[in-house]
Amino acid sequence: MSENEAKFDAMLLAIAQQHEGGVKDLLETIFSFLERKTDFYTGGGEGAAEKLITGKFKKYEAIALEKAAAKKAKRAELERISKEKLEKKKEEEKLEEQMDMDSRIVELTDEQAVKLQQEIDKKKISKEATAVPGTSGVNADGDLKKENKEIDDDDDEEDEKEKNKLRPNYGNGADMPNYRWTQTLQEVEIRVPLKINFSARQKDVSVTITKKHLTCGVKGQPPIIDGDFPHEVKLEESTWLIEDGKVLLINLEKVNKMQWWAHVVTCDPEISTKKVNPEPSKLSDLDGETRGLVEKMMYDQSQRKLGLPTSDEQKKQDVIKKFMEQHPEMDFSKCKFN
């Protein structure tokens, strides 16, 4: 957008809104103004005015058609993804139903039940031993080790902050009273049931998406969603469509692709982003740099849960260790490294 376009958009929009007849009346006013107040039709010679208008018309017609084609392709892609997800969900439900039927049919013998319980107990003990550094976690005085106590205190503090947050749904989003949302690191998908007794078309709904705000609903009714995003979205990549005449499907492209959203709009309850479970297969869709950052973030999160150093802390320890090895003449026994 040029500086002039940005400068005059508000003024032209205000003028356009005063024409009840729409574009037809607006053009009537503009061409009448050129005839009455300028020499537009006569100053450039015969046919010059028409040539100028035709040239500008063709230029912006091409731009508009290109944008419309891009939006149409995006909507078609959204519909394809939506159908694939629906089919996948049906297959998963069918598989779960089959597994449920199988579990009802198969009965364990007493010997098999004892063996299964022993395996579960063995895995549980192994997991607990891995989570606590050292062999016992208790010092010679019978007290808990200091570092383990600090970890427990941190966990208690984090648990307190997470206590009132929602657990993410299957798509790392939430099922709200009036809509459902899911997310990946790249985008947010919102499904809004319209709760109407007719098949809705685009003219029946109102959707306004800005970089930081979303308003949507049925025309003539209070908005179903009306609030600010927690983070910015890419307007040119964010689209919406009506699915089966009953559901408003909104796709938002995140600006920051390294951040999980805690909610779609800030006026709604938050989910616990610590409990988000990203699909490993999705990492392959990221570019090399982004994938490396995501894997580092996941590794550091796992290390903190185990009370172990993060990748940055490990690098710092390695540098200190290397320096100590290079200077054996120095006494580091009284040094404290944070």
ABEGO torsion letter per residue (X at the ends): XBAAAAAAAAAAAAAAAABAAEAAAAAAAAAAAAAAABAAAAAAEBGAAAAAAAAAAAAAAAAAAAAAAAAAAAAAAAAAAAAAAAAAAAAAAAAAAAAAAAAAABBBBAAAAAAAAAAAAAAAAAAAAAABBEAAGBBAAGBBBAAAAAAAAAAAAAAAAAAABBBBBAAGBBBBAABBBBBBAABBBBBBBAGBABBBBAAABBBBBBAABBBBEBBGBBBABBBBBABBBBAAABBBBBBGGABBBBBBBBABAABBBABABAABBBBBAAABBBBAAAAAABBAAAAAAAAAAAAAAAAAAAGBBBAAAAAAAAAAAAAAAABAABBAAABBBX
